[in-house]
Each structure stands twice: as structure tokens, then as C-alpha cells.
Amino acid sequence: MADVAVLDRVTLESGATLAPVEVAYTDVGPRAAPVVYILHALTGDAEAVDWWETLVGPGRAVDTDRFRVICANLLGGCRGTTGPSSIDPATGEPYGLGFPLVSVRDLVTVHRALLAQLGVARVHALVGGSLGGMQALQWALDFPDEVERAALICASARLNAQNIAFTKVAREAIMQRGGMDVARMMAHVTYLSVEGMQIKFSRLRRDDARPMSFESDFEVEHYLDHQARVFLERFDPLTYVYLSRAMDYFDPFAAHSGTPSTRFLLVSFDSDWRFGSEHSVAIERELRARSAAVERHEVRSPWGHDSFLLDVPEYHRHVRELLSA
């Protein structure tokens, strides 16, 4: 169960302010142990030991018996942290689209303020996948003295036009037609690979004897129906809108030229076409140009972008080695 911290005031990169800001977070493991801060992806939350159970927990690569593991729901979120569905103190009504736009740097601002409340000045490591890796990169570039090492899993430093196009279509489905279910279906298609979908579903049908119709028939269709239904039960559409827009504008190297002191691990997956290995290659190039310590690995997995959430031993070994070194 997440705890909730209250920040008196947060000033955003745009100059807008939010006051107060509630932050839902989990804090597990020995209090005196080195801190590993988990940064969640677009649709995650503070309960990292649940949604990232393949990586985080007793005996896992992020070992909660050895490390103090903290994870917070993002600013703009809908799982206990202030976001568009929260009540605006000025009006007594939900913020809705009156909530200010946020950047990845704003997400980091809130993480850092939470750690200050918890009395943590420096973390042993940041670990994040996808949007989580983007936050880790921003944090390590802006405040390298606070971050000893950082694992960026299938992350990007700059979305390409195709990435931005996908999030545009998803936001339009939500904002113009209330189609959060459609947005989630499309997102899941991008998170899986051709190979992974063939392994999981092929062309299997629920009932081979059923006549042709427009109803869901193939197993892959039923999978997407299920993912959309579950997602609608737990996630606020405007959180999706706000956080996806923060990803679109992310471009951290544009304003950084110094040498980061953080040690970086970059992991990508060969079947990930949403944030493919070329994104990690670009991050490595920028970090090496700044004389940063960085190692990069492309890992074989048939499961596409979703690989970072799954049990892929080679990738877990790289994370374990980073945290233990």
C-alpha cells in the first residue's frame, strides 16, 4: 500500500505552480541500505514490487533485501499523486485540462522533493524503463552528484516522428471521442513485436466454427479487448494525455554539454520497434561525447517493448551487475 507525502509547493519548468502536491510512493527494504529509486513508465504507478515483480523484490536484480527501494507515482498521475483528476484548491473541482502541462524535468523535480522529505540526498541507482529511463537520464544530467549510477531500459532521449505520430493518434482518440480503450489497444500493438504476437496468438480463433462477423473473433482481438477493459478500470485518460505529451517534448541533450559523473547502463531489445536500439545508440553517442561512463547492451527477446517488464535473464543480469559493482 502506497504512502502519501505532501509537498507545499512545486514550481514547474513553465513557471506555473501547484500547491499543494500529493505524492503517492512506496518505500521497501532496509532503511540503512543504499537507495535504488524506481522510475515508472507511462501507465505505471508507485507499486513497483507488483508491476515490475520480475525485476524488483527479494532476490531479484533490484533486491529488496539488499537495497532500500523507493518508487513514486508520477506528477500528473492518477494513482495517488496530484494530476488532472485531482481537486484544484482554487475551484473545488477537478483540474481536468486546467492542469498545467508538465515536462520530464518537472517529474524529476517532484521525485527529488520527495527524497528530500525522506532525508535521502544521493541514490545508489536510478532504474527506469521507457518513460522511466527518460526520467533517469534527465535527473542524471541535471544533478549528477545525486545519482551514482543509472539504468535506462529501452529508453529514448528524443522521440522520432513515428513515436510522436502514435501518441498524437492516441490523444486524439481520447480527447475527441473519449476513446481511451482505442488508445490503449493501439499502444499495446506498438509494445509487442511481430514475432511476439505470432508466438502468443498466431491466427488462432476463439471458435473456428463461428461465421464471419465484425465482433472480436481472433485471439489477438480478445487480448486487445481485455487490455482496454482492464486499463479503463484503473487509469485516468487525462493522465495518459499529459504524460505522453511530456514524452513528445523530451530532448535533454539540447541543453547539456558538461560531463555527467553518473555511471550509465543502457539496455535495448532487438525486437523493440517503439524505442528500438537506435534510441540507445543515440543516447550512448551523446553520453560518450560528454566523456560519461556508459555501457550499452542489445538483448535478444521476442517480446518487443514489453520486454522490460518480463523475465528476460540477460537483461536482468546486466541490471544486477550494475547495482552490485
C-alpha positions as CSV (number, residue, x, y, z in Angstrom):
1,M,0.0,0.0,0.0
2,A,1.4,3.4,-1.0
3,D,2.1,6.2,1.5
4,V,1.4,9.8,0.6
5,A,3.8,12.7,1.0
6,V,2.6,16.3,0.7
7,L,4.8,19.0,-0.9
8,D,3.8,22.5,0.0
9,R,4.5,23.9,-3.5
10,V,6.0,22.8,-6.8
11,T,7.2,25.3,-9.4
12,L,7.2,23.8,-12.9
13,E,9.6,24.4,-15.7
14,S,6.9,26.6,-17.4
15,G,6.7,28.8,-14.3
16,A,3.3,27.5,-13.3
17,T,2.9,26.4,-9.7
18,L,1.0,23.7,-8.0
19,A,0.2,23.9,-4.3
20,P,0.0,21.6,-2.5
21,V,1.2,18.4,-4.3
22,E,0.5,15.0,-3.0
23,V,2.9,12.2,-4.0
24,A,2.0,8.5,-3.6
25,Y,5.1,6.4,-3.0
26,T,6.3,3.0,-1.7
27,D,9.5,2.6,0.3
28,V,10.6,-1.0,1.0
29,G,13.8,-2.7,2.1
30,P,16.3,-1.9,4.9
31,R,16.2,1.7,6.0
32,A,20.0,2.0,6.1
33,A,20.6,0.2,2.8
34,P,21.7,2.0,-0.4
35,V,18.7,3.6,-2.1
36,V,17.5,2.4,-5.5
37,Y,14.8,4.7,-7.0
38,I,12.5,3.1,-9.5
39,L,11.0,5.4,-12.1
40,H,7.9,4.1,-13.8
41,A,6.7,4.2,-17.4
42,L,3.7,5.9,-18.9
43,T,1.0,3.8,-17.3
44,G,2.8,2.5,-14.2
45,D,2.4,3.6,-10.6
46,A,4.2,3.5,-7.2
47,E,3.7,-0.2,-6.6
48,A,6.9,-1.3,-8.4
49,V,7.1,-4.6,-6.5
50,D,3.8,-5.5,-8.2
51,W,4.1,-4.3,-11.8
52,W,7.9,-5.0,-12.0
53,E,7.9,-8.1,-10.0
54,T,10.3,-9.8,-12.5
55,L,13.0,-7.3,-11.6
56,V,12.2,-5.9,-8.1
57,G,11.8,-7.9,-5.0
58,P,13.6,-10.3,-2.6
59,G,16.4,-12.0,-4.5
60,R,15.6,-10.1,-7.8
61,A,18.1,-7.9,-9.6
62,V,16.8,-5.0,-7.6
63,D,16.9,-6.9,-4.4
64,T,14.7,-5.5,-1.7
65,D,16.6,-7.5,0.9
66,R,19.8,-5.6,0.0
67,F,18.5,-2.2,-1.2
68,R,16.1,0.4,0.0
69,V,13.7,0.6,-3.0
70,I,11.6,3.7,-3.4
71,C,9.1,4.3,-6.2
72,A,6.6,7.2,-6.6
73,N,3.6,7.7,-8.8
74,L,4.4,10.5,-11.3
75,L,3.3,14.1,-11.1
76,G,0.2,14.2,-13.4
77,G,-0.6,10.6,-12.4
78,C,-3.9,9.1,-11.3
79,R,-2.8,6.6,-8.6
80,G,-2.4,8.9,-5.6
81,T,-0.2,11.7,-7.0
82,T,-1.6,15.1,-7.9
83,G,-2.8,15.2,-11.5
84,P,-5.7,16.2,-13.8
85,S,-8.2,14.2,-11.8
86,S,-7.2,15.8,-8.5
87,I,-9.2,18.7,-6.9
88,D,-7.9,22.2,-7.7
89,P,-8.0,24.0,-4.4
90,A,-8.8,27.3,-6.2
91,T,-12.1,25.9,-7.7
92,G,-13.0,22.9,-5.6
93,E,-13.4,21.0,-8.9
94,P,-11.0,18.5,-10.7
95,Y,-8.3,20.3,-12.6
96,G,-9.1,18.5,-15.8
97,L,-7.5,20.3,-18.8
98,G,-6.8,23.2,-16.5
99,F,-3.9,21.2,-15.0
100,P,-0.7,22.7,-16.3
101,L,1.4,20.9,-18.9
102,V,4.4,19.1,-17.3
103,S,7.8,18.2,-18.6
104,V,10.0,15.2,-17.8
105,R,12.1,17.7,-15.8
106,D,9.0,18.5,-13.7
107,L,8.6,14.8,-12.9
108,V,12.2,14.8,-11.7
109,T,11.6,17.9,-9.6
110,V,8.9,16.0,-7.7
111,H,11.0,12.9,-7.2
112,R,13.8,15.0,-5.8
113,A,11.5,16.9,-3.4
114,L,10.1,13.5,-2.2
115,L,13.6,12.2,-1.5
116,A,14.4,15.5,0.4
117,Q,11.4,14.8,2.6
118,L,12.7,11.3,3.2
119,G,16.2,12.5,4.1
120,V,17.9,11.0,1.0
121,A,20.5,13.2,-0.6
122,R,22.1,10.7,-3.0
123,V,20.8,7.5,-4.6
124,H,22.8,4.4,-5.3
125,A,20.9,4.0,-8.5
126,L,18.0,5.1,-10.7
127,V,16.3,2.3,-12.6
128,G,13.6,3.1,-15.2
129,G,12.1,1.6,-18.4
130,S,10.7,3.6,-21.3
131,L,9.5,6.9,-19.8
132,G,11.2,5.8,-16.6
133,G,14.5,5.7,-18.3
134,M,13.9,9.2,-19.7
135,Q,13.4,10.5,-16.2
136,A,16.6,8.8,-15.1
137,L,18.5,10.4,-17.9
138,Q,17.1,13.9,-17.1
139,W,17.9,13.5,-13.4
140,A,21.5,12.3,-14.0
141,L,22.2,15.1,-16.5
142,D,20.8,17.8,-14.3
143,F,22.0,16.6,-10.9
144,P,24.8,14.1,-11.5
145,D,26.1,14.4,-7.9
146,E,22.8,12.9,-6.7
147,V,23.0,9.8,-8.9
148,E,25.8,7.3,-8.6
149,R,24.5,5.1,-11.4
150,A,21.5,4.8,-13.7
151,A,19.9,2.0,-15.7
152,L,18.0,3.2,-18.7
153,I,16.0,0.3,-20.2
154,C,14.5,0.7,-23.7
155,A,14.5,4.4,-23.3
156,S,14.8,7.4,-25.7
157,A,16.4,10.8,-25.5
158,R,14.4,12.2,-28.4
159,L,11.2,10.7,-29.8
160,N,11.2,10.3,-33.6
161,A,8.4,11.4,-35.9
162,Q,6.7,8.0,-35.8
163,N,6.7,7.9,-32.0
164,I,5.1,11.4,-31.9
165,A,2.6,10.3,-34.5
166,F,1.5,7.3,-32.4
167,T,0.9,9.5,-29.3
168,K,-0.9,12.1,-31.4
169,V,-3.4,9.5,-32.6
170,A,-3.8,8.2,-29.0
171,R,-4.5,11.6,-27.6
172,E,-7.0,12.4,-30.4
173,A,-8.8,9.2,-29.7
174,I,-9.1,10.2,-26.1
175,M,-9.8,13.9,-26.4
176,Q,-12.1,13.9,-29.5
177,R,-14.0,10.7,-29.0
178,G,-13.4,9.6,-25.4
179,G,-11.6,6.6,-26.9
180,M,-9.3,5.6,-24.1
181,D,-9.9,2.0,-25.0
182,V,-8.8,2.6,-28.6
183,A,-5.7,4.4,-27.5
184,R,-4.8,1.5,-25.2
185,M,-5.3,-1.0,-27.9
186,M,-3.1,0.9,-30.3
187,A,-0.4,1.3,-27.7
188,H,-0.3,-2.4,-26.9
189,V,0.2,-3.1,-30.6
190,T,3.3,-0.9,-30.6
191,Y,4.6,-2.5,-27.4
192,L,4.6,-6.0,-29.0
193,S,6.7,-7.3,-31.9
194,V,5.6,-9.1,-35.0
195,E,7.4,-12.2,-33.7
196,G,6.0,-11.9,-30.2
197,M,2.4,-11.5,-31.5
198,Q,2.9,-14.6,-33.7
199,I,4.2,-16.6,-30.8
200,K,1.3,-15.6,-28.5
201,F,-1.6,-15.5,-30.9
202,S,-0.8,-16.6,-34.5
203,R,-4.2,-16.6,-36.3
204,L,-5.9,-18.6,-33.5
205,R,-9.7,-18.0,-33.2
206,R,-11.9,-18.4,-30.2
207,D,-14.3,-20.5,-32.2
208,D,-13.2,-21.9,-35.6
209,A,-16.8,-22.7,-36.5
210,R,-18.1,-19.2,-35.9
211,P,-19.3,-17.4,-39.1
212,M,-17.7,-14.2,-40.2
213,S,-18.7,-11.1,-38.3
214,F,-17.4,-7.8,-37.0
215,E,-17.3,-9.0,-33.4
216,S,-13.9,-10.0,-31.9
217,D,-13.1,-13.4,-33.2
218,F,-9.3,-13.9,-33.3
219,E,-7.4,-14.4,-30.1
220,V,-5.3,-11.2,-30.6
221,E,-8.6,-9.2,-30.8
222,H,-9.8,-10.7,-27.5
223,Y,-6.4,-9.8,-26.0
224,L,-6.7,-6.2,-27.0
225,D,-10.3,-6.1,-25.7
226,H,-9.1,-7.4,-22.3
227,Q,-6.2,-4.9,-22.1
228,A,-8.5,-2.0,-22.9
229,R,-11.2,-3.1,-20.4
230,V,-8.7,-3.5,-17.5
231,F,-7.0,-0.2,-18.3
232,L,-10.3,1.7,-18.3
233,E,-10.9,0.5,-14.8
234,R,-7.7,1.8,-13.3
235,F,-6.4,4.8,-15.4
236,D,-7.5,8.3,-16.0
237,P,-7.4,9.3,-19.7
238,L,-6.0,12.7,-19.0
239,T,-3.0,11.3,-17.2
240,Y,-2.3,9.4,-20.5
241,V,-2.7,12.7,-22.4
242,Y,-0.4,14.7,-20.1
243,L,2.4,12.2,-19.7
244,S,2.5,11.2,-23.3
245,R,2.9,14.9,-24.2
246,A,5.8,15.3,-21.8
247,M,7.5,12.4,-23.7
248,D,7.0,14.2,-27.0
249,Y,8.9,17.3,-25.9
250,F,11.7,15.5,-24.2
251,D,15.2,16.5,-25.6
252,P,17.6,16.6,-22.6
253,F,20.9,16.8,-24.5
254,A,19.8,20.0,-26.2
255,A,20.7,21.9,-23.0
256,H,23.6,19.9,-21.6
257,S,27.3,19.9,-22.5
258,G,29.0,19.0,-19.2
259,T,30.5,15.7,-18.2
260,P,28.0,13.6,-16.1
261,S,29.6,11.8,-13.2
262,T,26.9,9.1,-13.2
263,R,27.7,5.6,-14.4
264,F,25.1,4.6,-17.1
265,L,23.8,1.3,-18.3
266,L,21.7,1.3,-21.5
267,V,19.7,-1.8,-22.4
268,S,17.6,-2.2,-25.5
269,F,15.8,-5.2,-27.1
270,D,16.3,-6.4,-30.6
271,S,12.5,-6.8,-31.3
272,D,11.5,-3.4,-29.8
273,W,10.3,-1.2,-32.7
274,R,8.8,1.5,-30.5
275,F,12.1,2.6,-28.8
276,G,14.4,0.4,-30.8
277,S,18.2,0.0,-30.2
278,E,18.8,3.1,-32.3
279,H,17.5,5.2,-29.5
280,S,20.0,3.7,-27.0
281,V,22.8,4.1,-29.6
282,A,21.9,7.8,-29.8
283,I,22.0,8.2,-26.0
284,E,25.3,6.4,-25.9
285,R,26.8,8.6,-28.5
286,E,25.7,11.8,-26.7
287,L,27.0,10.5,-23.3
288,R,30.4,9.4,-24.8
289,A,30.7,12.8,-26.4
290,R,30.5,14.2,-22.9
291,S,33.0,11.7,-21.6
292,A,30.5,9.9,-19.4
293,A,30.9,6.3,-18.2
294,V,28.4,4.2,-20.2
295,E,27.9,0.6,-21.3
296,R,25.2,-0.5,-23.7
297,H,23.7,-3.9,-24.4
298,E,21.2,-5.0,-27.0
299,V,19.4,-8.0,-25.6
300,R,17.7,-10.7,-27.7
301,S,14.0,-11.0,-26.8
302,P,10.9,-11.7,-29.0
303,W,8.6,-9.6,-26.8
304,G,9.2,-6.1,-28.2
305,H,9.0,-3.0,-26.0
306,D,7.2,-5.0,-23.3
307,S,10.4,-7.0,-22.7
308,F,11.5,-4.6,-20.0
309,L,8.5,-5.9,-17.9
310,L,9.2,-9.6,-18.5
311,D,11.5,-12.2,-17.3
312,V,14.5,-11.8,-19.6
313,P,17.5,-13.2,-17.8
314,E,20.3,-11.5,-19.8
315,Y,18.8,-8.0,-19.2
316,H,18.2,-8.7,-15.5
317,R,21.9,-9.8,-15.2
318,H,23.1,-6.5,-16.6
319,V,21.0,-4.6,-14.1
320,R,22.2,-6.8,-11.2
321,E,25.8,-6.3,-12.2
322,L,25.4,-2.5,-12.4
323,L,23.9,-2.4,-8.9
324,S,26.5,-4.7,-7.4
325,A,29.6,-3.2,-8.9
